[in-house]
Amino acid sequence: MNSQTKPLVISVPEPRTLDLIFTPAQKQKLFDSYEVVETAPDRFALLGDAVLARAVYIIGQPPISDQTLAKLASLRCVLNVESNLINNMPYETLFQRGIHVVTTGAVFAEPVAELGLGLALDLFRGITEADIAFQQGRERWGGDGNTSARLLSGADIGIVGFGDLGRALNRLLTGFRAQIKVYDPWLPPSVLVENNVTPASLDAVLTQSDLVFVVAAVTSENQGFLDARCFARMHRGAALILLSRADVVDFPALIDAVESGHIVAASDVFPQEPLAADHKLRQLKGFLRSAHRAGALDIAFKRMGDMVLEDMSLMDRGLPPMRCKRAERETVSRMRSRPVDKN
């Protein structure tokens, strides 16, 4: 098979790279099976008309104008390996033409959920705080070191958002015999019941939980929706763990709620990354910090490559993509996640 008979793939996965998301064997398979044209987002629209006309797949999420899309006569699928859907292409036209838009974000659900569980155990048992005290020679032994400790087992837990990450968290929490309430306005109650969780209002999740996991995506409707009033509704000493995107939270209000001692919190994401060296959050007692590293495991990145190759193989045979998650026309333009700049 020569390059002119292979399906053409435009590779523009920034900030990912092909070496990040494919093993050497899988990358070789990609180049053996497809003609691959590599470019950068700001060079994508400048590719020759002949290249654009022959492109069957795009790996990445470059900006696509109406004019550029008109030149992509053979396009079948945009395979987004960043996972955040950005409003940088005419999705309605893509859907009208039957072009799939898919994401590989599901690969992050398991590793992010595991780190979230670790943060929860740390907040409940004071693991990091006890270790630091030990290093400084001020450790407290036995029961003296557990004056604020709690059990996660049997706790009342709330989850805000129940996509791939929320479901992965639910699976991990099963062994803790927790009572789990879920708020997700984009899902019918039956889906939650089928996953053995209790559908609940946001107020019920906040007021009736010892621990709240925030795993909701950022949309045009929910930016900063977890605000001072929400944190005040949580009972004193409750914990909040943010794992999805910082923009769903009013961060100054969250800082105030922790600083006042009303709640404790942990987060893997922040409004500015990295935080300024003198940001008060760096030293805030009662706040556990993780540097947006929850999902950034090599095994997760390599699973992206597996998903991309499997779905392209299906589409080569006239079948729909099955491994990646398909964007929906009703919701894709409402997503407001910011692009990542570091893997």
C-alpha positions in Angstrom: 0.0 0.0 0.0 1.6 3.3 -1.0 1.0 6.6 0.7 -1.6 7.7 -1.9 -3.8 4.7 -1.1 -3.6 5.0 2.7 -6.2 7.1 4.5 -4.6 10.5 5.3 -4.4 11.6 9.0 -3.5 15.1 10.0 -1.7 14.9 13.3 -2.0 18.1 15.5 -2.2 16.8 19.1 -0.6 19.7 20.9 0.1 19.8 23.8 0.3 16.1 23.4 2.8 14.5 21.1 2.6 11.2 19.1 5.4 9.8 21.2 3.4 10.6 24.4 0.1 8.9 23.3 1.5 6.0 21.3 3.9 3.2 22.3 6.6 2.7 19.7 4.8 -0.3 18.3 1.5 1.6 18.1 3.1 4.6 16.5 4.6 2.3 13.9 1.2 0.8 13.3 -0.2 4.3 12.8 2.4 5.2 10.2 2.1 1.7 8.5 -1.7 2.0 8.2 -2.1 5.7 7.4 -0.4 8.6 5.6 0.4 11.0 8.5 0.9 14.7 8.0 2.2 16.4 11.2 1.6 20.1 11.8 0.9 22.6 14.6 -2.4 24.2 15.4 -1.5 27.6 13.9 -0.3 25.9 10.7 -3.3 23.6 10.3 -5.4 25.9 8.1 -2.3 26.6 6.0 -1.9 23.1 4.8 -2.3 22.8 1.1 -5.9 22.4 -0.3 -4.9 18.9 -1.7 -3.9 17.7 1.8 -7.0 19.1 3.5 -9.2 17.6 0.8 -7.8 14.1 1.4 -7.7 14.2 5.2 -9.9 11.4 6.7 -9.0 11.9 10.4 -7.6 14.7 12.5 -5.8 13.7 15.7 -6.0 16.8 17.9 -8.2 19.8 18.3 -6.9 22.6 16.1 -9.1 25.6 15.4 -11.2 24.9 12.3 -13.0 27.8 10.5 -16.0 27.3 8.2 -13.7 28.0 5.3 -11.2 25.4 6.3 -13.9 22.9 7.1 -15.3 23.4 3.5 -11.9 22.1 2.2 -12.0 19.0 4.4 -14.1 17.1 1.9 -13.1 13.6 3.1 -13.1 14.2 6.9 -14.8 11.5 9.0 -13.7 12.2 12.5 -11.9 14.7 14.8 -10.2 12.7 17.5 -9.6 15.0 20.4 -6.7 13.8 22.5 -6.6 16.8 24.8 -10.1 15.7 26.1 -11.4 19.2 26.9 -13.9 20.2 24.2 -13.1 23.7 23.1 -15.5 25.9 21.2 -13.1 26.4 18.3 -14.8 24.7 15.4 -18.3 24.8 13.7 -19.7 21.8 15.5 -23.1 22.1 14.1 -21.7 21.9 10.5 -19.6 18.9 11.5 -22.6 17.1 12.8 -24.7 18.0 9.8 -22.0 16.5 7.6 -22.0 13.3 9.7 -18.4 14.0 10.9 -17.7 12.5 14.4 -16.1 14.5 17.1 -14.7 12.2 19.8 -12.6 12.6 22.9 -10.3 10.2 24.8 -11.0 11.8 28.2 -12.2 8.5 29.7 -8.6 7.4 30.1 -8.2 9.9 32.9 -11.2 8.7 35.0 -9.5 5.9 36.8 -6.2 7.6 37.7 -8.0 10.8 38.8 -10.5 8.8 40.9 -7.7 7.0 42.6 -5.9 10.2 43.5 -9.3 11.6 44.7 -9.7 8.7 47.0 -6.2 9.3 48.3 -7.0 12.9 49.0 -10.2 11.9 50.8 -8.3 9.4 53.1 -5.7 12.1 53.7 -8.3 14.7 54.7 -10.1 12.2 57.0 -7.0 10.8 58.6 -4.5 13.7 58.5 -1.8 11.6 56.8 0.2 14.4 55.3 -0.1 16.6 58.4 1.1 13.8 60.6 4.0 13.1 58.3 5.1 16.7 58.4 4.8 16.8 62.2 6.9 13.6 62.4 9.6 15.2 60.3 9.6 18.3 62.5 9.8 16.2 65.7 6.3 17.3 67.0 4.4 14.1 66.2 1.6 12.9 68.4 1.4 9.2 69.2 -1.6 6.9 69.3 -5.0 8.5 70.0 -3.4 11.9 70.6 -2.7 12.0 66.9 -6.3 11.2 65.9 -8.3 13.9 67.7 -9.8 15.1 64.3 -9.6 11.8 62.4 -12.7 10.2 60.9 -13.6 7.0 59.0 -14.4 7.1 55.3 -16.1 3.8 55.7 -19.9 4.3 56.1 -19.6 8.0 55.5 -22.2 10.1 53.8 -20.6 11.1 50.4 -21.8 13.5 47.8 -20.7 13.6 44.1 -21.3 16.6 41.9 -21.3 15.4 38.3 -21.6 11.8 37.2 -19.7 11.4 34.0 -16.8 9.0 33.5 -14.9 10.4 36.6 -17.9 10.3 38.8 -18.7 6.7 37.9 -15.0 5.7 38.4 -15.2 7.3 41.9 -18.4 5.4 42.7 -16.7 2.1 41.8 -13.8 2.8 44.1 -16.0 3.9 47.0 -18.1 0.7 46.9 -15.8 -1.1 49.3 -16.3 1.7 51.9 -20.0 1.0 52.2 -20.6 4.7 51.8 -24.0 6.3 51.4 -23.6 8.2 48.1 -25.8 11.0 46.8 -25.3 12.4 43.3 -26.3 15.7 41.7 -26.1 15.8 37.9 -28.7 17.8 36.1 -27.7 16.3 32.7 -28.7 12.8 33.7 -32.1 11.2 34.3 -32.5 9.7 37.8 -32.7 6.2 36.5 -29.1 6.3 35.3 -28.0 7.2 38.8 -30.2 4.5 40.4 -28.8 1.9 38.0 -25.3 2.8 39.3 -26.5 2.3 42.9 -26.3 5.9 44.0 -29.1 8.2 45.2 -30.3 11.0 42.9 -30.3 14.3 44.9 -30.5 18.0 44.6 -27.4 20.1 44.9 -28.6 21.4 48.3 -29.1 17.8 49.6 -25.6 16.8 48.4 -24.0 19.8 50.2 -26.0 19.7 53.4 -26.1 15.9 54.0 -22.5 14.9 53.1 -19.4 14.5 55.2 -17.4 14.6 52.0 -18.3 16.2 48.6 -16.4 15.3 45.4 -16.7 17.9 42.6 -16.2 16.3 39.3 -18.5 18.4 37.0 -17.3 19.6 33.7 -17.3 23.4 33.1 -20.2 24.6 30.9 -21.7 27.9 29.9 -24.2 27.4 32.7 -22.1 26.5 35.8 -19.0 28.6 36.0 -18.4 29.5 39.6 -21.7 27.9 40.7 -20.2 26.5 43.8 -20.0 29.7 45.8 -19.9 31.1 49.3 -23.6 30.2 49.8 -22.9 26.6 48.8 -19.9 26.3 51.2 -21.9 27.8 54.0 -24.6 25.1 53.5 -22.0 22.4 54.1 -21.9 21.3 57.8 -18.9 22.4 59.8 -15.9 20.1 59.4 -17.1 18.6 56.1 -14.6 18.1 53.3 -14.7 19.2 49.6 -12.5 17.7 47.0 -12.2 19.3 43.5 -11.0 17.1 40.7 -12.5 18.4 37.5 -11.9 22.0 36.6 -11.3 25.1 38.8 -13.8 27.2 37.0 -16.8 25.5 38.5 -15.8 26.9 41.9 -15.6 30.4 43.2 -12.1 30.0 44.5 -11.9 33.1 46.7 -15.0 31.9 48.5 -13.6 28.4 48.8 -10.4 29.8 50.4 -12.5 31.9 52.8 -14.5 28.8 53.8 -11.4 26.9 54.6 -9.6 29.8 56.2 -12.5 30.3 58.6 -12.3 26.6 59.6 -15.8 25.9 58.4 -14.7 23.2 55.9 -11.5 21.5 54.8 -10.7 21.0 51.1 -8.4 19.5 48.6 -7.9 20.3 44.9 -5.9 19.0 41.9 -6.8 22.1 39.8 -6.5 25.8 40.3 -7.7 29.1 38.6 -4.1 29.9 37.6 -1.6 27.2 37.0 1.0 27.4 38.3 -0.1 29.4 41.3 2.0 32.5 42.1 4.8 31.7 44.5 3.2 34.0 47.2 -0.4 32.9 46.7 -2.0 32.4 50.1 -3.4 29.0 49.1 0.2 27.6 49.2 0.2 27.9 53.0 -3.5 27.6 53.8 -4.1 25.2 56.7 -6.9 22.8 56.0 -6.3 22.8 52.3 -4.6 19.8 50.6 -2.9 20.7 47.3 -2.0 18.6 44.2 -0.4 20.2 41.1 -2.9 19.1 38.4 -1.2 15.7 38.3 -4.1 13.3 39.0 -4.5 12.0 35.5 -1.0 12.6 34.1 0.2 9.0 34.1 2.0 7.5 31.2 -0.4 4.5 31.2 -3.3 6.9 30.7 -1.6 8.7 27.8 -0.8 5.4 26.1 -4.4 4.3 26.4 -5.3 7.3 24.3 -3.3 5.9 21.4 -5.0 2.5 21.7 -8.4 4.1 21.6 -7.5 6.3 18.6 -6.2 3.3 16.6 -9.2 1.1 17.4 -11.7 3.7 16.5 -10.0 4.6 13.3 -9.9 0.9 12.4 -13.7 0.7 13.0 -14.4 3.8 10.8 -12.1 2.5 8.1 -14.6 -0.4 7.8 -17.6 1.9 7.8 -18.5 1.4 11.5 -19.0 4.1 14.1 -16.3 4.9 16.7 -16.8 2.9 19.9 -13.8 3.4 22.2 -13.7 7.2 22.4 -16.6 9.3 23.8 -18.6 11.0 21.1 -19.5 14.7 21.5 -23.2 15.4 21.5 -24.6 18.2 19.4 -26.9 19.4 22.2 -24.0 19.9 24.7 -20.7 20.3 22.8 -21.1 24.1 22.3 -21.9 24.6 26.0 -18.5 23.3 27.2 -16.2 25.9 28.5 -13.0 24.1 29.6 -9.8 25.9 29.0 -7.1 24.1 26.9 -4.3 22.6 28.9 -0.7 23.7 28.3 1.1 21.0 30.1 0.8 17.2 30.0 
